[in-house]
Structure formats: C-alpha cells, structure tokens
Amino acid sequence: MSQSKKNRRDFVKKSIFGAVGGVVLAGSNLKAETLPFAKPAELKLAFAGYTFVHFKLKEAIEMIQKVDVNYLCIKDFHLPMDSTDAEIAAFHKRLADANIKGYAVGPIYSKTQEAIDKAFDYAKRVGVDMIVGIPRIEDLSYLDSKVKEYNIRFAIHNHGPEDKLYPNATVIMSHIKDLDDRIGMCFDIGHNMRDGHDPVADIKKYKNRIFDLHLKNVSAAKAEGKTIELGRGVIDIPAVVKMLAKTNYTGHLAMEYEKDMKDPMAGIAESVGYYRGVVDALG
C-alpha cells in the first residue's frame, strides 16, 4: 500500500470510528477481548457489486479505491454474462490495476436449468470458484450435479421476508443439508435479521455452509427494516465479527450498502470506517 493510501485509510478509520464507532461500540461489550486470529486483515472485507448498481465500472472502482477495499463480488451489469474472453480479460485488468480482485459472481437469479448452465459457464470463463445465486427449489438436485461437474461452489442468497424461496439461513439449510457440501449460502445478515432470525447465532450454527457474507445493518428487526450505515442499526456488528473469527470464517465480508444508492459514498466511507474500527478495537 502506498503511503498516501495508508494515510487516507488511517484518516478514515480514525475520524469515522472516533465520531461514530466509539459511541456504538461502548454498548457492545467489547472490553479487552482479543480475536483469535493473528491480523485483522485475515477477515477479508469486500463489496457486493450490487452496491454500485447505478454506476459504471470506472466509477465503482474509484469508490472502492477511496476506502481501500480489495475484493469485489462481480455483478453482470459490470461484466455481462455474454462477455467475450477478451472482454473478461480486460475487466480483470481494470480491477487488477486498482488492486481489486473479483472473487465471485452474482447474485444470479436462475429460473430454469438452462439459466443454471449459463451461470456455471459464466463463472468458469470469468475464472472464479463461486457463484452467488438464487435457484428454484425444484432445481436443487440439478444444481447438485453442476457443482460436481464444475467444482465451483454455489452460495444461495437469502432475501428476507419478501423472499418466498429463501427468506433466511435456516430455510436455506433445510434445503441443502443433504446436498453436496459445495452448495452453501451467501448469508445476508440484514435480510436474516429482518426475517426475525439472529445472525450471530446463525453464523455459529451454519458455519460450515456459509461461503460468503453480505455485511450490512438494518434499522429494525422486522420486514420494514431498511439498510442503513453499518454502525447505526439493530445488528450487533462487533458480535458478528467476533463470531466470524471464533468460527474461523475464511470467506469474504461483502459490504452491501443499499441506502442512498445514487449517492452512497458518505455512507460507504462511514460503514467501512466503522467496520475497521470494530476490528481494531477487538484485536
């Protein structure tokens, strides 16, 4: 990391954590507890591509760089599923030039088996080992055959009480528990909370099948809850981080910021600064 980037990161962490995080953390029972890993960086902070749905790739990269995050789950509005090999290579170069790695693709909605085929072909050509997606329940046995064929993991995304297929982690697990262990979940802690389920308890319970995590906070533990800045909601983010560490989580924490989506930079910076302040305070 360049000195200018380090200075910017330190400024974001200190100023935002001091203004927001310190107040919130005071009520989170942090004490002097130490996380069971050597370096905070071992928890890989990322962005869910949907955060930047209103922005072209160039603008998304610039925002990601401003908060010194190095991982992105790729959405198809930035890299279409019918992209050529040359376009995929150019996309990866643009990310690499910004010190960003695309680690997965999705979420991808798959309403037919043919759509599942296309998702796996896309992931293989993009060169990632995980798809975040939403398949039909009746296609789960077909999905099981595809993860075996491609050796690409599939993480089913929960979308809260409005989602008739996968509202929470418990429902996902009930459908996949007997399937290939390369089928797991992209655990959205915000939607899980809006559906009345405790994200900390579910991280502990389903740790072996959580491949990816959408990091966010919500204004209320009910369907009407809205995504807000990471340190301002009803989810105990320090407890989430502690449980991820205790369960030796090795996936990404993909921040999905859905407030002020056409002008998200202030909320993104506050949320990233809060998260880093939490990690610093814990470990």
VEXDOLO-15863 format. One record per residue: residue in one letter; z, x, y of N, C-alpha, C in turn. Coordinates in steps of 0.2 Angstrom, whole numbers, padded with zeros to 4 digits, always signed. Each point is the difference from the previous one (the first is absolute). Example, Ala and Ser with C-alpha at 12.3 -4.5 7.8 and 13.67 -1.06 7.14 Angstrom:
residues 2
A+0039+0066-0028+0000-0004+0006+0000+0004+0006 S-0004-0002+0005+0001+0004+0006+0003-0004+0005 
end
This chain:
residues 283
M+0000+0004-0006+0000-0004+0006+0000+0004+0006 S-0004-0001+0005-0001+0003+0006+0007-0001+0004 Q+0001+0005+0005+0006+0000+0004+0000-0007+0004 S-0006-0001+0003+0000-0006+0004+0001-0007-0004 K-0002+0000-0006+0001-0006-0005+0008+0000-0001 K+0002+0006-0002+0008+0000-0001+0004-0002+0006 N-0002+0002+0006+0004-0002+0005-0001-0008+0001 R-0006-0002-0001-0001-0008+0001+0004-0004-0005 R+0000+0003-0006+0003-0004-0005+0008+0001+0001 D+0002+0005+0002+0008+0001+0002+0001-0005+0006 F-0004+0000+0004+0001-0005+0006+0000-0007-0002 V-0004-0002-0004+0000-0007-0003+0006-0001-0004 K+0002+0004-0004+0006-0001-0004+0006+0000+0004 K+0001+0004+0005+0006+0000+0004+0000-0005+0005 S-0005-0002+0003+0000-0005+0005+0001-0007-0002 I-0004-0001-0005+0000-0007-0003+0006-0001-0004 F+0002+0005-0004+0006-0001-0005+0006+0000+0005 G+0000+0003+0005+0006+0000+0004+0000-0007+0004 A-0005-0003+0002+0000-0006+0003+0001-0006-0004 V-0003+0000-0006+0000-0005-0004+0004+0001-0007 G-0002+0005-0003+0003+0001-0007+0007+0001+0000 G+0003+0004+0005+0007+0001+0000+0004-0006+0000 V-0002-0005+0004+0003-0007+0000+0000-0003-0006 V-0006-0001-0003-0001-0003-0007+0004+0003-0005 L-0001+0007-0001+0003+0004-0005+0008-0001+0000 A+0003-0001+0006+0007+0000+0000+0003-0006-0004 G-0004-0005-0001+0002-0005-0005-0002+0000-0007 S-0003+0006-0002-0003+0000-0006+0004+0005-0005 N+0006+0001+0001+0004+0004-0005-0003+0007-0002 L-0003+0003+0005-0003+0007-0002+0005+0005-0002 K+0005+0000+0004+0006+0005+0000-0004+0007-0001 A+0003+0004-0004-0003+0007-0001-0003+0001-0007 E-0002-0006-0003-0004+0000-0006-0006+0004+0000 T-0001+0004-0005-0006+0004-0001-0005-0002-0005 L-0006-0001+0002-0005-0002-0005-0001+0005-0006 P-0002-0002-0006+0000+0005-0005-0007+0003-0001 F-0003+0002+0006-0006+0004-0001+0000+0006+0005 A-0004+0005-0001+0001+0006+0004-0002-0001+0007 K-0006-0003+0001-0002-0001+0007-0002-0007+0001 P+0001-0002+0006-0002-0007+0002-0007-0001-0001 A-0004+0005+0001-0008-0001+0000-0002-0002-0007 E+0005+0001-0005-0002-0002-0007-0002-0007-0001 L+0003-0004+0005-0002-0007+0000-0006-0001+0005 K-0006-0002-0003-0006+0001+0003-0001-0006+0005 L+0000+0001+0006-0001-0006+0005-0008+0000+0001 A-0002-0007+0000-0007-0001+0000-0002-0006+0004 F-0006-0002+0001-0002-0006+0003-0004-0004-0005 A+0002-0007+0000-0005-0005-0003-0006-0001+0005 G-0006+0001-0003-0005-0001+0005-0001-0006+0004 Y+0003-0006-0003+0000-0006+0003+0003+0000+0007 T+0004+0005+0001+0004+0001+0007-0006+0000+0005 F-0006+0003-0001-0005+0002+0004-0006-0005+0000 V+0001-0006-0002-0005-0004-0002-0005-0002+0007 H+0003+0001+0005-0004-0001+0007-0003+0006+0003 F+0001+0006-0004-0003+0006+0003-0005+0003-0005 K-0004+0004+0003-0005+0004-0003+0004+0006-0003 L-0003+0003-0005+0003+0006-0003+0002+0005+0005 K-0004+0002+0005+0002+0005+0005+0006-0002+0003 E+0001-0006+0002+0006-0002+0004+0006+0000-0005 A-0001-0002-0006+0006+0000-0005+0002+0007-0001 I-0005+0005-0001+0002+0007-0001+0004+0002+0006 E-0002-0001+0006+0004+0002+0006+0007-0002+0000 M+0001-0007-0002+0007-0002+0000+0004+0003-0005 I-0003+0001-0006+0004+0003-0005+0002+0007+0002 Q-0005+0004+0003+0002+0006+0002+0005+0001+0005 K+0001-0005+0005+0005+0000+0005+0007+0000-0003 V+0001-0003-0006+0006-0001-0003+0001+0005-0006 D-0005+0005-0001+0000+0005-0005+0002-0003-0007 V-0004-0005-0002+0000-0002-0007-0006+0002-0003 N+0001+0002-0007-0006+0003-0003-0003-0003-0006 Y+0002-0007-0001-0003-0003-0006-0002-0007+0003 L-0006-0003-0004-0002-0006+0002-0003-0004-0006 C+0002-0006-0001-0003-0004-0005-0006-0003+0003 I-0006+0001-0003-0006-0001+0003-0002-0008-0001 K-0002-0003+0006-0003-0007-0001-0007+0000+0001 D-0003-0005-0003-0008+0000+0000-0003-0001+0006 F+0004-0002+0005-0003-0001+0007-0001+0007+0003 H+0003+0005-0002-0001+0007+0002-0005+0004-0005 L+0000-0002-0006-0004+0003-0005-0003-0006-0004 P-0005-0003+0001-0003-0005-0004-0001+0001-0007 M+0001-0005-0004+0000+0001-0007-0007+0002-0003 D-0005-0001+0004-0007+0002-0002-0002+0006+0004 S+0005+0004+0002-0002+0007+0003-0003+0004-0005 T-0005+0004+0003-0003+0005-0004+0004+0006-0001 D-0002+0004-0005+0004+0007-0001+0001+0004+0006 A-0006+0000+0004+0000+0004+0006+0005-0003+0005 E+0000-0006+0001+0004-0004+0004+0008+0001-0002 I+0001+0000-0006+0007+0001-0002+0002+0008+0001 A-0004+0004-0001+0001+0007+0002+0001+0001+0007 A-0004-0003+0004+0001+0001+0007+0007-0004+0003 F+0002-0005-0004+0006-0003+0002+0006+0004-0002 H+0000+0003-0006+0005+0005-0001+0001+0006+0004 K-0006+0002+0002+0000+0006+0005+0003-0002+0007 R-0001-0006+0002+0003-0002+0006+0007+0000+0000 L+0003-0003-0006+0007+0000-0001+0003+0007-0001 A-0004+0004-0004+0003+0007-0001+0000+0004+0007 D-0005-0001+0004+0000+0003+0007+0006-0002+0004 A+0003-0006-0002+0006-0002+0004+0006+0001-0004 N+0000+0004-0006+0006+0001-0004+0002-0006-0003 I-0004-0005-0002+0002-0006-0003-0003-0001-0007 K+0003-0002-0005-0003-0001-0006+0000-0007-0002 G-0005-0003-0003-0001-0007-0002+0003+0000-0007 Y+0005-0003-0002+0003+0001-0006-0001-0006-0005 A-0002-0006+0003-0002-0006-0004-0005-0004+0003 V-0002-0005-0003-0004-0005+0004+0003-0007-0001 G-0001-0004+0005+0002-0007+0000+0005-0002+0006 P+0002-0006-0001+0000-0005-0005-0007-0003-0001 I-0002-0001-0006-0007-0003-0002+0002-0007-0004 Y-0003-0005+0003+0001-0006-0003-0006-0001-0006 S+0002-0001-0006-0005-0001-0005+0001-0007-0004 K-0005-0004+0002+0000-0007-0002-0004-0001-0006 T-0004+0006-0003-0004-0001-0006+0001+0007-0003 Q-0002+0000-0007+0000+0006-0003-0005+0005+0002 E-0005-0002+0003-0005+0004+0003+0003+0003+0006 A+0004-0003+0004+0003+0003+0006+0005+0005-0002 I+0003+0000-0006+0004+0005-0003-0004+0006-0002 D-0006-0001-0003-0004+0005-0001-0002+0004+0006 K-0002-0003+0005-0002+0003+0006+0006+0004+0003 A+0006-0003+0000+0006+0004+0003+0001+0006-0004 F-0001+0000-0007+0001+0007-0003-0005+0005+0001 D-0006-0003+0000-0006+0005+0002+0001+0003+0007 Y+0002-0004+0005+0002+0002+0007+0005+0005+0000 A+0005-0001-0004+0006+0005+0000-0002+0006-0003 K-0004+0000-0005-0003+0006-0004-0004+0004+0005 R-0005-0003+0004-0004+0003+0004+0003+0003+0006 V+0006-0004+0002+0003+0003+0006+0005+0006-0002 G+0002+0000-0007+0003+0006-0002+0008-0001+0000 V+0002-0006+0000+0007-0002+0000+0003-0002-0007 D+0006+0000-0001+0003-0001-0007+0003-0007+0000 M+0000-0004+0006+0003-0006+0000-0003-0005+0004 I+0000-0006-0002-0003-0006+0003+0006-0005+0002 V+0001-0002+0006+0004-0005+0002-0004-0007+0000 G+0002-0005-0004-0004-0006+0000+0004-0006-0002 I-0004-0005+0000+0002-0007-0002-0004-0003-0004 P+0001+0001-0007-0005-0003-0005+0003-0008-0002 R-0005-0003-0003+0003-0007-0002+0004+0001-0006 I+0005-0004-0002+0004+0001-0005-0004-0001-0007 E-0005-0004+0000-0004-0001-0006-0004+0007-0002 D+0000+0004+0005-0004+0006-0001+0004+0006-0002 L+0007-0001+0000+0004+0006-0001-0001+0004-0007 S-0002-0004-0005-0002+0004-0006-0006+0004+0001 Y-0005-0003+0003-0006+0004+0002+0002+0006+0004 L+0004-0001+0005+0003+0006+0004+0003+0005-0004 D+0003-0002-0005+0004+0005-0005-0006+0004-0003 S-0005-0003-0002-0006+0004-0003-0003+0005+0005 K+0000-0002+0006-0003+0005+0005+0004+0006+0002 V+0007-0001+0000+0004+0006+0002-0001+0005-0006 K+0000-0003-0006-0001+0005-0006-0007+0003+0000 E-0005-0003+0002-0007+0003+0001+0000+0005+0005 Y+0002-0001+0006+0000+0004+0006+0005+0005+0001 N+0006-0001-0003+0006+0003+0001+0002+0000+0008 I-0001-0005+0003+0002-0001+0007+0005-0006+0000 R+0005+0002+0003+0006-0005+0001-0002-0006+0004 F+0003-0006-0001-0001-0006+0004+0007-0002+0002 A+0001-0001+0007+0006-0002+0003-0001-0007+0003 I+0003-0005-0003-0001-0007+0002+0005-0001+0006 H-0003-0003+0005+0003-0001+0007+0004-0007+0000 N+0006+0000+0002+0003-0007+0001-0001-0002+0007 H-0001-0006+0001-0001-0003+0007+0005-0005+0003 G+0005-0001-0003+0005-0004+0002-0001-0008-0002 P+0004-0004+0003+0000-0007-0002-0006-0004+0001 E-0005+0002+0004-0006-0003+0000-0005+0002-0006 D+0002+0005-0003-0004+0003-0006+0001-0004-0006 K-0004-0004-0002+0001-0004-0006-0001+0004-0007 L-0002+0006+0001-0001+0005-0006+0006+0004-0001 Y+0001+0004+0005+0005+0006+0000+0004+0000+0006 P+0005-0005+0001+0004+0000+0006+0005+0006+0000 N+0003+0002-0005+0005+0005+0000-0001+0005-0006 A+0004+0005+0000+0000+0005-0005+0002-0003-0007 T+0005-0004+0000+0002-0003-0007-0006-0004-0003 V-0004-0004+0004-0005-0003-0003-0006+0005-0003 I-0001+0005+0004-0005+0005-0002+0003+0003-0007 M+0006+0002+0000+0002+0003-0006+0000-0005-0006 S+0001-0006+0001+0000-0005-0006-0007+0000-0003 H-0005+0001+0004-0007+0000-0002-0002+0007-0003 I+0002+0005+0002-0002+0007-0002+0004+0003-0005 K+0006-0002-0002+0005+0004-0003-0003+0002-0007 D-0004-0004-0003-0003+0002-0007-0007+0003+0001 L-0002+0002+0006-0007+0003+0001+0001+0007+0000 D-0006+0004+0000+0000+0007+0001+0005+0002+0006 D+0003+0006-0001+0005+0002+0005-0004+0003+0006 R-0006+0000+0000-0004+0002+0006-0001-0006+0004 I+0002-0006-0002+0000-0006+0004+0007-0001+0003 G+0000+0000+0007+0007+0000+0003-0001-0004+0006 M+0004+0002+0005+0000-0004+0007+0000+0004+0006 C-0004-0003+0005+0001+0003+0007+0005-0005+0003 F+0006+0002+0000+0006-0004+0002+0001+0000+0008 D-0002-0006+0002+0001-0002+0007+0007-0002+0001 I+0004+0004+0003+0007-0002+0001+0001-0006+0005 G-0004+0000+0005+0000-0006+0005-0001-0006-0003 H-0006-0001-0004-0002-0006-0003+0006-0002-0005 N+0002+0005-0004+0005-0001-0005+0006-0003+0003 M+0002+0002+0006+0006-0002+0004-0001-0007+0002 R-0006-0002+0003-0002-0006+0002+0000-0006-0005 D+0000+0003-0007+0000-0005-0005+0007+0000-0003 G+0005+0002+0003+0007+0000-0002+0002+0005-0005 H-0003+0005-0001+0002+0005-0005+0002+0007+0004 D+0005+0003-0003+0003+0006+0003-0005+0006-0002 P-0003+0003+0005-0004+0006-0002+0003+0006-0002 V+0007+0001+0002+0003+0006-0003+0002-0001-0007 A+0002-0006-0002+0002-0001-0007-0007+0000-0004 D-0005-0002+0002-0006+0000-0003-0003+0006-0001 I+0001+0005+0005-0003+0007-0001+0004+0003-0006 K+0007-0001-0001+0004+0002-0005-0003-0003-0007 K-0001-0006+0000-0001-0004-0006-0007+0002-0003 Y-0005+0001+0005-0007+0000-0002-0003+0007+0001 K+0004+0005+0001-0002+0007+0002-0005+0003-0004 N-0001-0001-0006-0005+0003-0005-0007-0003+0002 R+0000-0006+0003-0007-0003+0001-0001-0001+0007 I+0003+0003+0004-0001+0000+0008-0005+0007+0001 F-0006-0001+0001-0005+0005+0001-0001+0002+0008 D+0001-0005+0004-0001+0000+0007+0005-0004+0003 L+0001+0001+0007+0005-0004+0003-0002-0002+0007 H-0001-0006+0002-0001-0002+0007+0006+0000+0004 L+0001+0005+0005+0006+0001+0004+0000-0004+0006 K+0004-0005+0001+0000-0004+0006+0007-0004+0000 N+0001-0003+0006+0006-0004+0001-0002-0007+0002 V+0004-0005-0001-0002-0007+0002+0006-0003+0004 S-0002-0005+0004+0005-0003+0004+0005-0005-0003 A-0002-0002-0006+0005-0005-0003-0002+0000-0008 A+0005-0001-0004+0000+0000-0007-0003-0007-0002 K-0005-0003+0003-0003-0006-0002-0007+0000+0001 A-0004-0005-0002-0007+0000+0001-0002+0001+0007 E+0003-0002+0005-0002+0000+0007+0001+0007+0003 G+0003+0005-0004+0002+0006+0002-0007+0004+0002 K+0000+0004+0005-0005+0003+0003+0001+0008-0001 T-0006+0004-0001+0001+0007+0000+0002+0002+0007 I+0005+0005+0001+0002+0002+0006+0001+0008-0001 E+0002+0003+0006+0001+0007+0000+0005+0002-0006 L-0001+0006-0003+0004+0001-0006+0008+0000+0001 G+0002+0002+0005+0008+0000+0001+0003-0006+0003 R-0004-0006+0001+0002-0006+0003+0001-0006-0004 G-0001+0001-0007+0000-0006-0004+0006-0001-0004 V-0001-0004-0005+0006-0002-0005+0000+0004-0006 I-0005+0004-0001+0000+0005-0006+0004+0006+0002 D+0004+0002-0004+0004+0006+0001-0004+0006-0003 I-0004+0003+0005-0004+0005-0001+0003+0007-0003 P+0006+0002+0003+0004+0005-0003+0001-0001-0007 A+0002-0006-0002+0002-0001-0007-0007+0000-0005 V-0005-0002+0003-0007+0000-0003-0001+0008-0002 V+0000+0004+0006-0001+0007-0001+0005+0003-0005 K+0006-0001+0000+0005+0002-0005-0002-0001-0007 M-0002-0007-0001-0002-0002-0007-0006+0003-0002 L-0005+0001+0004-0006+0004-0002+0002+0007-0002 A+0004+0003+0003+0002+0007-0001+0004+0000-0007 K+0004-0005-0001+0005+0000-0006-0005-0001-0006 T-0005-0004+0001-0004-0002-0006-0006+0005-0001 N+0000+0006+0004-0005+0005+0000-0007-0003+0001 Y-0001-0004+0005-0006-0003+0001-0005+0006+0003 T-0006+0000-0003-0005+0005+0001-0006-0003+0003 G+0000-0006+0002-0006-0003+0003+0000+0001+0007 H-0004-0004+0004+0000+0000+0007+0003-0006+0003 L+0003+0001+0006+0003-0005+0004-0005-0002+0006 A-0004-0005-0002-0006-0001+0005+0002-0005+0005 M+0001+0002+0006+0002-0004+0005-0005-0005+0002 E+0002-0006+0000-0005-0006+0002+0003-0003+0006 Y-0003+0001+0005+0002-0003+0007-0004-0005+0002 E+0002-0007+0000-0004-0006+0001+0002-0003+0006 K+0004+0003+0004+0002-0003+0007-0005+0003+0005 D-0002-0004+0005-0004+0002+0005-0006+0004-0003 M-0004-0003-0004-0004+0004-0004-0006+0003+0004 K-0002-0003+0006-0005+0002+0004+0002+0005+0005 D+0007+0001+0000+0003+0005+0005+0006+0003-0003 P+0000+0003-0006+0006+0002-0004+0003+0007+0001 M-0003+0004+0004+0003+0007+0000+0007+0000+0002 A+0002-0004+0005+0008+0001+0002+0004-0002-0006 G-0002-0005-0004+0004-0002-0006+0000+0005-0005 I-0006+0002-0001-0001+0005-0006+0004+0007+0002 A+0000+0002+0006+0004+0006+0002+0007-0001-0001 E+0003-0006+0002+0007-0002-0001+0002+0000-0007 S-0005-0003-0004+0002-0001-0007+0000+0007-0004 V-0005+0004+0002+0000+0007-0004+0006+0004+0003 G+0001+0000+0006+0006+0003+0003+0007-0002-0004 Y+0000-0007+0000+0006-0002-0003+0001+0002-0008 Y-0006+0000-0003+0000+0002-0007+0003+0007-0001 R-0003+0004+0004+0001+0008+0000+0008+0001+0002 G+0002-0004+0005+0007+0000+0001+0005-0002-0005 V-0002-0005-0004+0004-0002-0006+0000+0006-0005 V-0006+0003-0001+0000+0005-0005+0004+0006+0002 D-0001+0002+0006+0004+0005+0003+0008-0001+0000 A+0002-0006+0001+0007-0002+0000+0003+0000-0007 L-0005-0002-0005+0003+0000-0007+0000+0007-0003 G-0005+0004+0002+0000+0006-0004+0000+0007+0003 
end
